[in-house]
């Protein structure tokens, strides 16, 4: 019996869904329960503890507007594909009001089910110990990349792991079309979340073509790719039809395609910066990637200690690694959540590392229990910094306090911007228009005060090769028509990380705006009328948020 088969028999089962021994069933149930509580600890450590982050606030605002009958792209400008908005609408529908419990539940289910998929997939390929330890390690490290949660890439995790699961199904089963069709459908959902998350689909397609490259297999390859494409286009066609019937299709194309081509128009040095930033910020994960790649190459060349499915997943990782790097660096921005698509690949490399350690320990004359104990100890030591951080955070912010009372105040407290929120609520009524000049849409969402314009974030007005006088005029006319009671200048919070050290949106204050213009290659003269309108109709009443944001109040309200 080969070493790899010996390990898989010791630490795996004959099937994911049948022929379990009672012991293996119990072990798997214990693992699932463990992942359940570990996911709770992760969410308790970082998610929904303060005001939603910039992107999350945008998604929540649009999701809330959808529940009030609004349509994305027509009533709210945003360059992300539509699925994330409807996920947020669903979360808010589950628990109504400006609270995030419904969102929290969706995030929990997404991460928890991703862990379950990861565990069972890697267990089947490498054995139960590699599957367990790999899932444990990537799960505790994912907390670093959630940035408050409710991120696009976060919701993509379950779809990415599902794609890997379907790859395993395609590679090991003889069924004709179903897994290929499902792969296309799942990746169409990924595309509707964020197009540059489809690295696994591209890698699987390349794998299918390369591994079946003979003339005899050519017809089968074309059929398989065609079935994938059929699945891939079904849902986007219905989505496009929906927006077409509502007269929004061309807005959808303008915002999600044309704008994004301008958004990713960055130098190669910025894309390299994204990769080097990950390496610098995450030495432990960099080490795991490096070891995983080395072990993959070693096992691929040696081919003695791996079976067919392990060889297949190694080949796929060779294709996926460079594609993932290209896709995550496309925008030139180094936001932490942009790195989340690396985690399915990381899970493979960690499982390979654990598997390789078990192979080496087979040559040591100690019992199997010691093999497992030594391997677990090594992986815990590698991940100990992040593990200790999570433990410390959960001790500090334990959900259950004295007398077993649940400490709900840790969630939905929004303390970060509470001063601004209180000011808005005190000086306006629910439904009154409030313009946030910048990108802090969470203020509109939490206060339940809508934006007077569909440009509730003003990025498109200051994006080269996209902004124009038509958009300037539309923005100004909407603001003038709806006449917001308050304008909050939060432009100082619109730094474009990794691309520019200056704010994307200029200050409303004329003197500060002049300083902003010195660092830009263009002057948005089309917005001069807006700045004049603010000067004429609004009164500067001072700063808020530790003097970061300036507040302008409508003069007519001061006179009444």
CORVENZI-V479575 format. One line per field, one symbol per residue. ss: DSSP state (~ for helix, > for strand, _ for the rest). phi: phi as a letter, one per 40 degrees, with the letter a starting at -180 (. if undefined). A space follows every 10 residues. Layout:
BEGIN
ss->???
phi->???
END
This chain:
BEGIN
ss->__~~~~~~~~ ~_________ _~~~~~~~~~ ~~~~~~~~~~ ~~~~~~____ ___~~~~~~~ ~~~~~~~___ _>___>____ __~~~~~~~~ ~~~~______ ~~~~~~~~~~ ~~~~~~~~~~ ~~~~~~_~~~ ~~~~~~~~~~ ~~~~~_____ _~~~~~~~~~ ~~~~~~~~~~ ~~_____~~~ ~~~~~~~~~~ ~~~_~~~_~~ ~~~~~~~~~~ ~___~~~~~~ ~~~~~~~~~~ ~~~~~~~~~~ ~~~~~___~~ ~~~~~~~~~~ ~~~____~~~ ~~~~~~~~~~ ~_~~~~~~~~ ~~~~~~~~~~ ~~_____~~~ ~~~~~~~~~~ ~~~~~~~~__ _____~~~~~ ~~~~~~~~~~ ~~~~~~~~~~ ~______~~~ ~~~~~~~~~~ ~~~~~~~~~~ ~~~~~~___> _~~~_>_~~~ ____~~~~~~ ~~~~~~~___ ___>>>>___ ~~~~~~~___ ________~~ ~~______~~ ~~~~~~~~~~ ~~___>>>>_ ~~~_>_____ __>______~ ~~~~~~~~__ ____~~~~~~ ~~~~~~~>>> >>>>____>> >>>>~~~~~_
phi->.ccccccccc bbbcacbagc cdcccccccc cccccdcccd cccccacfca cdcdcccccc ccdccdcbgc bdgccbcacc cccccccccc cccdbcgcbb cccdcccccc cccccccdcc cccccbhccd cccccccccc ccdcbcfggf bdccccdccc cccccccccc cbbbccbdcc cccccccccc cccadccccc ccccccdccc cbcccccdcc cccccccdcc cccdcdcccc cdccccgbdc cdccccbccc cccccbcdcc ccdccccccc cbcccccccc cccccdcccc ccfcbbbccc ccccdccccc dccccccccd cgbbcdcccd cccdcccccc ccccdccccc cccbcbcccc dccccccdcc ccccdccccc ccccccbccb ccffcccccc bfcfcdbccc ccccccbabd gccbccciac cccccccgbc ccacccbbdc cbbdgbcacc cdcccccccc ccfccbbbcb cccbccdgba cbccbcccdc cccccccccb cabccccdcc ccccccbbbc bhbaffgcbb bbbdcccccc
END
